[in-house]
Amino acid sequence: MRFGGLVLLAVLAAACGKAPTVIDGSSPSAFAKSTEKARRDLPIDERLVFDAALRSVGGRRYGDKDPDAAAREAYNGMTAADVVADARARGIE
């Protein structure tokens, strides 16, 4: 019975885990707040990749006059883990 109680407790603890932050690209201020919060969801070693991805999104489209708007559009609705995966797919380490 003790083992079953421990398993149940572990399952409940896992279910109560915090959902990842979703990046909100609807406005510059919402983007800044949500990316800062999403960044905290990452392990420290992935935060540099996340930061580099946010800075390099303008390179995707050479005609972008507003790289910040391009970042808001590109990363809207993504989590920090999604951003890191996208960055690694583009060769950013």
C-alpha positions as CSV (number, residue, x, y, z in Angstrom):
1,M,0.0,0.0,0.0
2,R,2.9,2.4,0.7
3,F,4.3,1.9,-2.7
4,G,0.9,2.7,-4.3
5,G,0.6,5.9,-2.3
6,L,4.1,7.0,-3.4
7,V,3.3,6.3,-7.0
8,L,0.0,8.2,-6.7
9,L,1.9,11.1,-5.1
10,A,4.5,11.2,-7.9
11,V,1.8,11.2,-10.6
12,L,-0.1,14.0,-8.9
13,A,3.1,16.0,-8.5
14,A,3.9,15.5,-12.2
15,A,0.4,16.6,-13.2
16,C,0.6,19.8,-11.3
17,G,3.7,20.9,-13.2
18,K,3.7,24.4,-14.6
19,A,2.6,24.7,-18.2
20,P,5.2,26.4,-20.5
21,T,4.7,30.0,-21.2
22,V,3.4,30.8,-24.7
23,I,4.9,33.8,-26.4
24,D,2.4,36.6,-27.2
25,G,3.4,38.6,-30.3
26,S,0.3,40.8,-30.3
27,S,2.2,43.9,-29.3
28,P,5.8,44.9,-28.5
29,S,5.1,45.1,-24.7
30,A,3.3,41.7,-24.7
31,F,6.1,40.2,-26.6
32,A,8.8,41.6,-24.2
33,K,6.9,40.3,-21.2
34,S,6.1,36.9,-22.5
35,T,9.6,36.2,-23.9
36,E,11.1,37.2,-20.6
37,K,8.8,34.8,-18.8
38,A,9.3,32.1,-21.4
39,R,13.1,32.4,-21.2
40,R,12.8,31.5,-17.5
41,D,11.2,28.1,-18.5
42,L,14.5,27.1,-20.1
43,P,17.6,25.5,-18.6
44,I,20.4,28.0,-18.4
45,D,22.4,26.4,-21.3
46,E,19.5,26.9,-23.7
47,R,18.9,30.5,-22.8
48,L,21.7,31.7,-25.0
49,V,20.3,29.8,-28.0
50,F,16.9,31.4,-27.2
51,D,18.4,34.9,-27.1
52,A,20.3,34.3,-30.3
53,A,17.1,33.1,-32.0
54,L,15.2,36.2,-31.0
55,R,18.0,38.5,-32.4
56,S,18.4,36.6,-35.7
57,V,14.8,36.2,-36.9
58,G,15.2,39.3,-39.2
59,G,17.8,37.4,-41.2
60,R,15.0,35.1,-42.5
61,R,13.6,37.7,-44.7
62,Y,16.0,40.2,-46.2
63,G,13.3,42.7,-47.0
64,D,12.1,43.1,-43.3
65,K,12.3,46.7,-42.3
66,D,11.2,46.0,-38.8
67,P,13.1,42.9,-37.4
68,D,11.2,43.2,-34.1
69,A,7.9,42.9,-35.8
70,A,9.2,39.9,-37.7
71,A,10.2,38.3,-34.4
72,R,6.8,39.0,-32.9
73,E,5.2,37.4,-36.0
74,A,7.5,34.4,-36.2
75,Y,7.4,33.4,-32.5
76,N,3.8,34.3,-31.7
77,G,2.2,31.2,-30.1
78,M,5.4,29.3,-29.6
79,T,7.0,28.2,-26.3
80,A,10.7,28.8,-25.4
81,A,11.4,25.2,-26.2
82,D,9.8,25.7,-29.7
83,V,12.0,28.7,-30.3
84,V,15.2,26.8,-29.3
85,A,14.2,23.8,-31.5
86,D,13.6,26.2,-34.4
87,A,16.9,28.0,-33.8
88,R,18.8,24.7,-33.8
89,A,17.1,23.6,-37.0
90,R,18.4,26.8,-38.5
91,G,21.9,26.1,-37.3
92,I,22.0,28.4,-34.3
93,E,23.9,26.9,-31.4
